[in-house]
Amino acid sequence: MSLRVQVLRGGTYLSLRQGLGMLIGSVGVLLLTRSIGPKAYGLYAACLGVYTYLFNLGQWGIGVYLIRRKGEVTPEDYHQAFSLLLLLGIGVGILGFLGLPLLASWTRLEGFVPVAATVFVGLPLNLLSLPPLAKLERTLNYPKVALVELGGQLAYYLIALPLAFSGLGVWAAVAGWWCQLLLITGLLYKISGYRPCWYWDPPRLKTMISYGLGFSASMWIWQLRSLVNPLIVGRYAGVEPVGFIALAIRLVESLGFVKGVAWRVSIAALAKVQDEGARLTKAITDGMPLQVLALGVLFLGFVLIGPWLLPILLGERWAPVMQISSFVALGYLVNALFSLHSSALYVVQRNWEVAFFHLIHIILFAGGALLLVPRLGIIGYGWSEVIALLSYPIIHFQLVKYVGNPKYFLAGIWTLAFAIALFWQWIGIAAFLPLLGILAYPATWRTLKGYWIMIQTSGGQ
């Protein structure tokens, strides 16, 4: 089976899983948030935001190393990864517990410590799910990965929703999260066939860490995004705005599942052509318009129907979610345009160059939030997303230097047209004129026809 067919089939399985997951997750999170309210959901989101950063802090790029490593990955490689992740999980968990008093003092969110502590206990277990997951993803075995992740999502809501309806508030979400973690970790080990054992080989460890350090430094910086809402919005605007922003992010992320699928598949797929700069550059040029088109349509549909649908589903108290959703969607849309850039730089081991881009992005994003949230409230968070867009030329220049110069014209004009349309509530009906122009552009239809033919061809092989 050719690489193209493997990638398309793997991406299709993940897309179907993510599409179904989007439906389940969207309905589930709406029911959950309506039941527990903005305050409880804001507290849960704040604790999970800090947890997410600690989890990424502890990964050290081990999973990506196992996926993209040249040559055969031996059982000893997986055992070394398991042993290292076990120690990292314990260490990061202790770090999280030691930092709880400081975090609680900074955020000033009532009930933060007990909820955060309950979630932080899961750090070692969550990190230990990475070796079996990497084993499945390295072979592009995404059907099984998709089933595991979908099962975990179903388990979350099957536990969380009844408890939420019973009045347990934030603890309903925490219980669902723990059930999801336990199920996913157990299924990954069972399905992958990986059986861990303690193993310690200093030369092997050095190789693993030397790659992981650069990749992890990059991700540690990028994942500081997850702390802006709980630590900056929580401190200066309160717990309910944290809940509004968290729900907007959750809904946009659910709709933007295509971007996550493309990034995951690209790490494994691009690694197989990492020594061929021309093919890497062409893959980026071909992939950018597809991501922008898929996300742009979904995000535009959301900002069109959300203003009247969300109050019906959740009540008027959740109305501020739509005030921020256009800004969040814009950030994700532009990021999708450049996400394959970072994937390509990772596979050619230019991790520190990606880290530099992430650093500038976070400085702009967090700095904008610190400046604007105390003055503008929740909208200040939205404008900080706009300010952070100024960082993307950096990742472009890094790609040109180390890989090649992709062609942006088609993806760029699609991005601009969708970006303007996302703010139709502020601009008015004129916001849709650029999209009409794109539809009248012959290259749009030629590209769409090419994608359709490629999908049909891959399905027949």
VENRAJO-V896997 format. One record per backbone hydrogen bond with DSSP energy under -1.0 kcal/mol. CO is the residue of the C=O (numbers start at 1). NH is the residue of the N-H. Records with the same first field share a line. If there is no record, write none. Layout:
CO=NH ; NH
This chain:
2=6
3=7
4=8
5=9
6=10
7=11
8=12
9=13
10=14
11=15
12=16
13=17
14=18
15=19
16=20
17=21
18=22
19=23
20=24
21=25
22=26
23=27
24=28
25=29
26=30
27=31
28=32
29=33
30=34
31=35
32=36
33=37
37=41
38=42
39=43
40=44
41=45
42=46
43=47
44=48
45=49
46=50
47=51
48=52
49=53
50=54
51=55
52=56
53=57
54=58
59=62
61=65
62=66
63=67
64=68
65=69
74=78
75=79
76=80
77=81
78=82
79=83
80=84
81=85
82=86
83=87
84=88
85=89
86=90
87=91
88=92
89=93
90=94
91=95
92=96
93=97
94=98
95=99
99=103
100=104
101=105
102=106
103=107
104=108
109=112
111=115
112=116
113=117
114=118
115=119
116=120
117=121
119=122
120=123
122=126
123=127
124=128
126=129
127=130
129=133
130=134
131=135
132=136
133=137
134=138
136=141
137=140
140=142
141=145
142=146
143=147
144=148
145=149
146=150
147=151
148=152
149=153
150=154
151=155
152=156
153=157
154=158
155=159
156=160
157=161
159=163
160=164
161=165
162=166
163=168
164=167
168=171
169=172
170=174
171=175
172=176
173=177
174=178
175=179
176=180
177=181
178=182
179=183
180=184
181=185
182=186
183=187
184=188
185=189
186=190
187=191
188=192
189=193
201=205
202=206
203=207
204=208
205=209
206=210
207=211
208=212
209=213
211=215
212=216
213=217
214=218
215=219
216=220
217=221
218=222
219=223
221=224
222=225
223=226
224=227
225=228
227=231
228=232 ; 233
229=234
232=236
233=237 ; 238
238=242
239=243
240=244
241=245
242=246
243=247
244=248
245=249
246=250
247=251
248=252
249=253
250=254
251=255
252=256
256=259 ; 260
257=261
258=262
259=263
260=264
261=265
262=266
263=267
264=268
265=269
266=270
269=272
270=273
273=276
276=280
277=281
278=282
279=283
280=284
281=285
282=286
283=287
284=288
287=291
288=292
289=293
290=294
291=295
292=296
293=297
294=298
295=299
296=300
297=301
298=302
299=303
300=304
301=305
302=306
305=309
306=310
309=313
310=314
311=315
315=318
316=319
318=321
319=322
321=325
324=328
325=329
326=330
327=331
328=332
329=333
330=334
331=335
332=336
333=337
338=342
339=343
340=344
341=345
342=346
343=347
344=348
345=350
346=349
350=354
351=355
352=356
353=357
354=358
355=359
356=360
357=361
358=362
359=363
360=364
361=365
362=366
363=367
364=368
365=369
366=370
367=371
368=372
369=373
372=376
373=377
377=380
378=382
379=383
380=384
381=385
382=386
383=387
384=388
386=389
387=390
388=391
389=392
391=394
392=396
393=397
394=398
395=399
396=400
397=401
398=402
399=403 ; 404
408=412
409=413
410=414
411=415
412=416
413=417
414=418
415=419
416=420
417=421
418=422
420=423
421=424
423=426 ; 427
424=428
428=431
429=432
430=433
432=436
433=437
434=438
435=439
436=440
438=441
441=444
442=446
443=447
444=448
445=449
446=450
447=451
448=452
449=453
450=454
451=455
452=456
453=457
454=458
455=459
456=460
